[in-house]
Amino acid sequence: MARDKAKDDLLFNCSQDHELNYVSGLYAEKTKVKQFLIDNCKNGVIKNYTHKQVYELIQKKLGYSIPV
């Protein structure tokens, strides 16, 4: 699945399951990324992050490239 670049500047919504599924689905390690997102939503790290910032955090913390 290709990244929706129109969403890059929109805020990531932790309370919507489809957001978690969409972003995690962009990576080969879907389960690991989804759990990473869930954990960071629970502890408030990615509250008010844009999608682009979430991708950058995944790259920084998990070492996965930002999807194209």
DSSP file (Angstrom, degrees, kcal/mol; ACC not computed):
  #  RESIDUE AA STRUCTURE BP1 BP2  ACC     N-H-->O    O-->H-N    N-H-->O    O-->H-N    TCO  KAPPA ALPHA  PHI   PSI    X-CA   Y-CA   Z-CA
    1    1 A M              0   0    0      0, 0.0     2,-0.2     0, 0.0     0, 0.0   0.000 360.0 360.0 360.0 136.2    0.0    0.0    0.0
    2    2 A A        -     0   0    0     66,-0.1     2,-0.2     1,-0.1    24,-0.0  -0.593 360.0-102.2 -88.7 150.6    1.3    3.4   -0.9
    3    3 A R        -     0   0    0     -2,-0.2     2,-1.1    23,-0.1    -1,-0.1  -0.459  25.7-126.3 -71.5 140.8    1.3    6.3    1.6
    4    4 A D    >   -     0   0    0      1,-0.2     3,-2.2    -2,-0.2     4,-0.4  -0.777  21.8-166.5 -88.2  97.0   -1.4    9.0    1.2
    5    5 A K  G >  S+     0   0    0     -2,-1.1     3,-0.9     1,-0.3     4,-0.3   0.711  82.0  69.3 -62.7 -20.6    0.8   12.1    1.0
    6    6 A A  G 3  S+     0   0    0      1,-0.2     3,-0.4     2,-0.1    -1,-0.3   0.763  97.2  53.8 -66.7 -23.8   -2.3   14.3    1.5
    7    7 A K  G X  S+     0   0    0     -3,-2.2     3,-1.8     1,-0.2    44,-0.7   0.603  80.4  94.2 -83.8 -12.4   -2.5   12.9    5.1
    8    8 A D  T <  S+     0   0    0     -3,-0.9    44,-2.1    -4,-0.4    45,-0.4   0.826  91.3  39.0 -52.4 -37.8    1.1   13.9    5.9
    9    9 A D  T 3  S+     0   0    0     -3,-0.4    -1,-0.3    -4,-0.3     2,-0.2   0.484  98.1  97.1 -93.4  -3.1    0.1   17.2    7.5
   10   10 A L  S <  S-     0   0    0     -3,-1.8    41,-2.0    -4,-0.1    42,-0.2  -0.576  84.7-100.2 -85.0 150.2   -3.0   15.9    9.2
   11   11 A L  B     -A   50   0A   0     39,-0.2     2,-0.4    -2,-0.2    39,-0.3  -0.435  32.5-119.3 -69.9 140.3   -2.9   14.9   12.8
   12   12 A F        -     0   0    0     37,-3.1     2,-0.7    34,-0.2    36,-0.4  -0.654  24.6-144.4 -77.0 132.7   -2.7   11.2   13.6
   13   13 A N    >   -     0   0    0     -2,-0.4     3,-1.4     1,-0.1     6,-0.2  -0.871  14.2-170.8-108.4 105.7   -5.7   10.1   15.6
   14   14 A C  T 3  S+     0   0    0     -2,-0.7    -1,-0.1     1,-0.3     6,-0.1   0.743  82.4  62.9 -64.5 -24.8   -4.9    7.5   18.2
   15   15 A S  T 3  S+     0   0    0      1,-0.1     2,-0.6    26,-0.0    -1,-0.3   0.542  87.7  81.4 -82.9  -4.8   -8.5    6.8   18.9
   16   16 A Q    X>  -     0   0    0     -3,-1.4     4,-1.4     1,-0.2     3,-1.1  -0.892  63.9-157.4-108.4 117.2   -9.4    5.6   15.4
   17   17 A D  H 3> S+     0   0    0     -2,-0.6     4,-2.7     1,-0.3     5,-0.2   0.840  92.5  61.5 -57.7 -36.5   -8.5    2.0   14.7
   18   18 A H  H 3> S+     0   0    0      1,-0.2     4,-2.3     2,-0.2    -1,-0.3   0.811 101.1  54.6 -65.1 -27.0   -8.4    2.6   11.0
   19   19 A E  H <> S+     0   0    0     -3,-1.1     4,-2.4    -6,-0.2     5,-0.3   0.930 109.6  46.1 -67.9 -45.6   -5.5    5.1   11.5
   20   20 A L  H  X S+     0   0    0     -4,-1.4     4,-2.2    -7,-0.2     5,-0.2   0.918 116.0  46.0 -61.2 -44.1   -3.5    2.5   13.4
   21   21 A N  H  X S+     0   0    0     -4,-2.7     4,-1.9     2,-0.2    -2,-0.2   0.884 111.6  52.1 -67.5 -39.1   -4.2   -0.1   10.7
   22   22 A Y  H  < S+     0   0    0     -4,-2.3     4,-0.4    -5,-0.2    -2,-0.2   0.963 114.7  39.7 -62.7 -52.9   -3.4    2.3    7.9
   23   23 A V  H >< S+     0   0    0     -4,-2.4     3,-1.5     1,-0.2     4,-0.2   0.933 117.2  48.0 -66.9 -45.8    0.0    3.4    9.2
   24   24 A S  H >< S+     0   0    0     -4,-2.2     3,-1.5    -5,-0.3    -1,-0.2   0.841 104.4  63.0 -64.1 -30.9    1.0   -0.1   10.3
   25   25 A G  T 3< S+     0   0    0     -4,-1.9    -1,-0.3     1,-0.3    -2,-0.2   0.615  90.4  67.6 -68.6 -12.6   -0.1   -1.5    7.0
   26   26 A L  T <  S+     0   0    0     -3,-1.5     2,-0.3    -4,-0.4    -1,-0.3   0.572  95.8  67.7 -81.2  -8.9    2.6    0.6    5.2
   27   27 A Y  S <  S-     0   0    0     -3,-1.5     3,-0.4    -4,-0.2     6,-0.0  -0.824  78.7-132.1-116.1 150.5    5.4   -1.4    6.8
   28   28 A A  S    S+     0   0    0     -2,-0.3     2,-1.3     1,-0.3     3,-0.2   0.865 108.4  57.8 -64.7 -36.7    6.5   -5.0    6.3
   29   29 A E  S  > S+     0   0    0      1,-0.2     4,-2.5     2,-0.1    -1,-0.3  -0.483  70.2 159.5 -92.1  62.7    6.5   -5.5   10.2
   30   30 A K  H  >  +     0   0    0     -2,-1.3     4,-2.8    -3,-0.4    -1,-0.2   0.881  68.4  49.1 -56.0 -46.2    2.9   -4.5   10.6
   31   31 A T  H  > S+     0   0    0     -3,-0.2     4,-2.3     1,-0.2    -1,-0.2   0.917 112.8  46.7 -63.9 -44.4    2.4   -6.1   14.0
   32   32 A K  H  > S+     0   0    0      2,-0.2     4,-2.1     1,-0.2    -1,-0.2   0.907 114.6  47.1 -64.8 -42.5    5.5   -4.5   15.5
   33   33 A V  H  X S+     0   0    0     -4,-2.5     4,-2.5     2,-0.2    -2,-0.2   0.909 111.1  51.5 -66.7 -42.1    4.6   -1.1   14.1
   34   34 A K  H  X S+     0   0    0     -4,-2.8     4,-2.6    -5,-0.2    -2,-0.2   0.922 111.1  47.3 -62.4 -43.2    1.0   -1.3   15.3
   35   35 A Q  H  X S+     0   0    0     -4,-2.3     4,-2.7     2,-0.2    -1,-0.2   0.891 110.4  53.2 -65.2 -38.2    2.1   -2.2   18.8
   36   36 A F  H  X S+     0   0    0     -4,-2.1     4,-2.3     2,-0.2    -2,-0.2   0.919 111.0  46.9 -59.3 -45.0    4.6    0.6   18.7
   37   37 A L  H  X S+     0   0    0     -4,-2.5     4,-1.9     2,-0.2    -2,-0.2   0.922 111.9  49.8 -63.9 -45.1    1.8    3.0   17.7
   38   38 A I  H  X S+     0   0    0     -4,-2.6     4,-2.5     1,-0.2    -2,-0.2   0.931 112.3  47.8 -59.9 -46.9   -0.5    1.7   20.4
   39   39 A D  H  X S+     0   0    0     -4,-2.7     4,-2.0     1,-0.2    -1,-0.2   0.908 113.5  47.1 -61.4 -43.1    2.2    2.0   23.1
   40   40 A N  H  <>S+     0   0    0     -4,-2.3     6,-1.4     1,-0.2     5,-1.0   0.743 111.2  51.9 -74.9 -22.7    3.1    5.6   22.0
   41   41 A C  H ><5S+     0   0    0     -4,-1.9     3,-1.0     3,-0.2    -2,-0.2   0.911 109.1  50.7 -72.5 -44.7   -0.6    6.5   21.9
   42   42 A K  H 3<5S+     0   0    0     -4,-2.5    -2,-0.2     1,-0.3    -3,-0.1   0.887 113.8  43.0 -61.3 -40.7   -1.1    5.2   25.5
   43   43 A N  T 3<5S-     0   0    0     -4,-2.0    -1,-0.3    -5,-0.2    -2,-0.2   0.424 112.4-118.6 -90.5   4.1    1.8    7.2   26.9
   44   44 A G  T X 5S+     0   0    0     -3,-1.0     3,-0.9    -4,-0.2    -3,-0.2   0.530  73.7 128.8  80.2   7.2    0.9   10.3   24.9
   45   45 A V  T 3 <S+     0   0    0     -5,-1.0    -4,-0.2     1,-0.2    -5,-0.1   0.912  78.8  36.6 -62.4 -43.6    4.1   10.6   22.9
   46   46 A I  T >  S+     0   0    0     -6,-1.4     3,-2.0    -9,-0.2    -1,-0.2   0.260  82.0 131.7 -99.1  14.2    2.4   10.9   19.5
   47   47 A K  T <  S+     0   0    0     -3,-0.9     3,-0.1    -7,-0.3   -34,-0.1  -0.494  83.8   9.1 -63.1 130.7   -0.5   13.0   20.8
   48   48 A N  T 3  S+     0   0    0    -36,-0.4     2,-0.3     1,-0.3    -1,-0.3   0.669  97.4 139.9  68.1  19.6   -0.8   16.0   18.3
   49   49 A Y    <   -     0   0    0     -3,-2.0   -37,-3.1   -37,-0.2    -1,-0.3  -0.703  49.9-129.3 -86.7 143.6    1.7   14.4   15.9
   50   50 A T  B  >  -A   11   0A   0     -2,-0.3     4,-2.0   -39,-0.3   -39,-0.2  -0.418  30.2-103.7 -79.1 167.8    1.1   14.7   12.2
   51   51 A H  H  > S+     0   0    0    -41,-2.0     4,-2.5   -44,-0.7     5,-0.2   0.915 124.0  54.3 -57.9 -42.4    1.3   11.5   10.1
   52   52 A K  H  > S+     0   0    0    -44,-2.1     4,-2.3     1,-0.2    -1,-0.2   0.902 107.0  50.1 -60.7 -41.1    4.7   12.7    8.8
   53   53 A Q  H  > S+     0   0    0    -45,-0.4     4,-2.2     2,-0.2    -1,-0.2   0.863 108.8  52.9 -65.4 -35.0    6.0   13.1   12.4
   54   54 A V  H  X S+     0   0    0     -4,-2.0     4,-2.4     2,-0.2    -2,-0.2   0.928 109.0  48.9 -64.8 -44.8    4.7    9.6   13.2
   55   55 A Y  H  X S+     0   0    0     -4,-2.5     4,-2.3     1,-0.2    -2,-0.2   0.906 111.2  50.4 -60.8 -41.0    6.6    8.2   10.2
   56   56 A E  H  X S+     0   0    0     -4,-2.3     4,-2.4     2,-0.2    -1,-0.2   0.880 109.8  50.1 -65.3 -38.0    9.7   10.0   11.3
   57   57 A L  H  X S+     0   0    0     -4,-2.2     4,-3.2     2,-0.2     5,-0.4   0.904 109.6  50.9 -66.5 -41.4    9.4    8.6   14.9
   58   58 A I  H  X>S+     0   0    0     -4,-2.4     4,-2.4     1,-0.2     6,-0.9   0.911 111.7  48.4 -60.7 -42.2    9.0    5.1   13.5
   59   59 A Q  H  X5S+     0   0    0     -4,-2.3     4,-0.9     4,-0.2    -2,-0.2   0.926 115.8  43.5 -63.4 -44.6   12.2    5.6   11.4
   60   60 A K  H  <5S+     0   0    0     -4,-2.4    -2,-0.2     2,-0.1    -1,-0.2   0.921 125.0  31.2 -67.7 -45.8   14.1    7.0   14.4
   61   61 A K  H  <5S+     0   0    0     -4,-3.2    -3,-0.2    -5,-0.1    -2,-0.2   0.845 133.7  25.8 -86.8 -35.6   12.9    4.4   17.0
   62   62 A L  H  <5S-     0   0    0     -4,-2.4    -3,-0.2    -5,-0.4    -2,-0.1   0.611  96.0-126.0-106.1 -15.4   12.4    1.3   14.9
   63   63 A G     << +     0   0    0     -4,-0.9     2,-0.4    -5,-0.8    -4,-0.2   0.642  58.8 142.1  81.4  14.3   14.8    2.0   12.0
   64   64 A Y        -     0   0    0     -6,-0.9    -1,-0.3    -9,-0.1    -2,-0.1  -0.726  54.2-111.2 -91.1 138.5   12.2    1.5    9.3
   65   65 A S        -     0   0    0     -2,-0.4    -1,-0.1     1,-0.1     3,-0.0  -0.270  36.5 -98.1 -63.1 149.9   12.3    3.7    6.3
   66   66 A I        -     0   0    0      1,-0.1    -1,-0.1     2,-0.0   -10,-0.0  -0.574  48.3-113.7 -68.2 126.5    9.6    6.3    5.7
   67   67 A P              0   0    0      0, 0.0    -1,-0.1     0, 0.0   -40,-0.1  -0.248 360.0 360.0 -64.2 150.7    7.1    4.7    3.3
   68   68 A V              0   0    0    -42,-0.1   -63,-0.1    -3,-0.0   -66,-0.1   0.412 360.0 360.0-101.8 360.0    6.8    6.3   -0.2
